[in-house]
Amino acid sequence: MTTPLFCVKVEGMIDYTLFQLGLKDDEVKAFLYLLENGAQTAGNLAKRTGISRPSLYVFLKNLENLGLVVESQKNGVKVFGTATREKINSIFERRIDELQKGKGDVEKAFLELQAGKISTSPKLQFFEGKDGLQHILTDMLLYKNIETKAYWPIKSMLDILSENFFESLNKERIQRKIYTKAIWPDNQTVDIKKHPYLGSGIGFLREIRIAPKDINFSMGYWVYGRKTAFISSKKEAFGFIIESRELAETLSSQFDVIWKFSKPLLLSKSSEREVEEWLREI
């Protein structure tokens, strides 16, 4: 007999909630069996769930400590059952209150960090290889609704990080409303018609300018929030993230100076059509 869709959804919701309490798969399995079938002896529960008895006793003890399962006697035999609905509701409500308080504390600390009320020492994370360098840029996607600045040798970055990576990165960047100003070296420009995910404009939340010909660079940096991500060329294949307000502000100011002397990237009509078509896919 097919399980009703409603029951499947309810069980899925219960599973998810129990996992949020830190329960293991077998602990969830044992709890759900008790919830659906009533109180059981340890032996019968082990047989029905396929969990070994030694492990089951450990899981039941944890469930008891959380208040989700209670131990009692039936005809002189020890049995285990779920706590009352009211008790389980109170456990979940307490957990929700704790999470809400934790969320509030994190938000407060984040705002204080942004305002410079909490002093922090600079932090450095070093990465090597293609996977490591891709991880550097995905760190930016932890943010939303921010403005970033990229001093970016795009042709070299495509070579080391891959076209597919940049297409995926830009889709998520746009979805997270991360606005970007980018400066490309004159000798590092690419054909936007072939790479529409590198377009610019309002829909892209990106503006691109081309640096003067006498300004060339092989290592790029991307400033976002208090952090700056650096990535080398494919030849050396290393990069790092520095979390330092002073460094981010210094590089941002340097970027602004070069930005003034750089020329906007102009798209051809055919490139504009390709860009618009790509945006419609997001």
N, C-alpha and C positions, 0 to 999 in steps of 0.2 A: 504494500500500500504506500502511495506517495505521501510524504510529509507535507502538510499544508504550508503554502508560502509564508503565511503570517507567522507560523511557529518557527520556521527557519530564520526569519528576520529577527524575531524576539530572542531566539537563542544566540544569534550573531551579536545582538546588542549586549546581552548578558556576558558573553565571552569577552567582548571588547572592554566592558566595564571592569570585569574581574582581572583582566590583564593589566589595567591601569592601576590596580591595587598591588601589582607585583607578583601575582600568582603564576606558577609554572603551568605548562600544558596539562600535566597529569592532575594537578590540584584542581584546575578548572573542570577537568573530566569528572573527577570524583564528586565535586560539589554539584555539578549539573545532574549527575545520576541520582544523588540524594534528593535534589530539588524535585525531580520528575517522579521518583519512585518511593519516596518516603524513607524512614529510618531503616538502616541495614546493619548487619554485623560486619565486622572487618573482613571476615572470610568471604562472605557473599559479595561484598563490594569489590574485593580483589578479583574474584572470579568473573563478575559481570563487566568490570572495566578493563581487565587484563593487566592491572598494575600489581607488581609483586607486593606481598604482604609487608616485608621490611620497609620498602619505600612508602607504602600506603600509610603506615603508622606515622611516619615523619610528616607526610602531607596533611594527615588528619590533625596532627598536633598543631601545625602551622595554621590550619583553618580554624581550630579552636581558639588559638591565641588572637586571631583576628576577630573572633566573635561570630564567624559565619556558620560554624558547626558546633553542636552541643553533644556531649556524651551522656547517655542514660542507661538504665537497666530495664530489660523486658524479659519477664519470666526467668530472672536470675542471670540473663545473658547480656553482656555489654553491647549496646548498639549506638550508632552514630546517625544523627539527623541534622537537617538545617535549622538554624535559628529562626525565630518568628519573623514574619514579614516586617513588623515594626522595628525589630532589632536590626535587620539587614538594611532597611531604609535609613536608620539613624547612622549606621556605619558609612554608607555612601554619602549622606549629607555632610558628615564630619569631614570626609575626604575631600568633597567639593569645596568646603569652607577653607580647608588647608591649602588647596590648590589656588583658590582665589586670593588668599592672603599672600601666598608665594608669588603669584603673578604681580600683585600690587607692589611687593617689595622689589622685584626685578625691574619693573617699570620705573619705580622711584630711583633706584640705583642708576639705571640707564640715563634718566634725565639729569641726574647729578653729574654723571660722567660727561654728558654733552655740555653741561654748563661749566665744567671745569672745577666743580666743588670737591671732587675726589681726585687726589693726586695719584697717578700711576706711573710706574717706571716703564720705559719703552720695552716692547716685547718683540722678539724676532723668531720667525718660523722659516726654516730653510727646506727647499725641495729640489729634487733632481729627477730627470727623465720626463717623458711625455705625460704620464699619469700624474706625477707630482705637479707639473706646471699647469695642467688642466685644473687640478684641485685649487691652485692659487686663485684663478679667476672665479671659480664657483663660490669662493668665500664671499665675494661681493653680493651674491644672490641671497645672502642671509638678511639683506636690508630691503627696505621698501621706501618709495617716495623720497629718494635722495638725489642730489646732483653729484656727478662724478667727472673727473678730468683724466683723459688718457693721452699720453705722449707716446704715440704708438706706431712702430714700423710694421704696418699691417701685413705686408707681403711676407716678411720673415716670420711673423706670428702665425700666419696661415700655414706656413711650411712646417712649423714645429708642433702646432696644436691641432691642425686639421680643419678642413672646411666644415665637416659635419659638426664638430664641436662648436665652432663659432655660430653656425646657424641655430643650434639648440640654445646656446648662451644668449643670443639676441632675442629669441622668442621669449625666454623666461625674463630677461631684463626688461623687455617692454611690458610684459604682464605684471611685473612687480613695480612698474612705473619708476624705473631708475633712469634718469635723464643723463645723457653723456655729451660732453664736448670733447672732440678728438682732434689731435694734430697729427698728420701723417707727413713723413719726409717726402720731398719731391720725387726721389728715386724709389719710393716704396708704394706708389699708388697702384690700384688694381682696377680692372674693368668692372664697374658696378653691374653692368648688364649680365655678366657671367656670375657675379656674386651679389644678387639682389638683397640678401640678408645683411649686407654692409651698407645699405642705403642711408640716407639722411632725410631730415624733415620732421614736421610736427608728429606725424604718425609713428615715426621711428624713435621719437624722443631722443634724437641725436643730431648734433651739428658737427660737420667735419670741415676742417681747414687744412690747406697744404702749406707746410713751412717753406720759407725762402730756400733757394737752392744751396746756399752755403751752410745750411744747418742740416747735418745728417747725423743719424744715430742708429745703432743696431740693437741697443737694449731699450726696452720700453718700460714705462711705469704707468700705473693707474691709481689715481688718488680717490679714495671713497671714505667718507667719515673721518675717523682718526687714523685710518690705515693707508698704507701705500704698498702696492704690489709691484715687484720688479721681475721682469722675465728677460733672460738673455737670448741670443740667437741659437739656432739649432746646433751650431758648432760646439758650444759649451754646455747647452741644455741644463741650466740651473736657474733657480729663481728664489725669491724670498718675500715674505710679508713682514713689514715693520709697522707696529702699532705705536705711533708717536704723534701727538698733536702738533708739536713744533715742526717735525719733518714734513708732515702733511701740509701745514700752512706755508712752509718755505717753498716746497715744490709747486704748490698751487699758485703762489705769487709768481714764480718763475714761468709757469705755464701761461699765466695771464699776459705777461710781457710778450712772449713769443706769439701768442694768439693774436695780438694786435697787429703784428707784422705779417701774419699768414693770410692767404687768400681762400675764400670759401670754395669748397668742392662743387663744381657745376655738373649737373647730370644732363645727359642727352635725352631727347624725347623717348627714344627706345628704352633707355635705362630707367626712366621714370615709370614707364608702363610695366617693366619687369618688377620694379620695386613695389608698385601698387598691387600687382597680382600676388606677390609674396605676402604682403601685409594682410590681404584678404584671407589668407590661410590660417592666420593666428586666431 
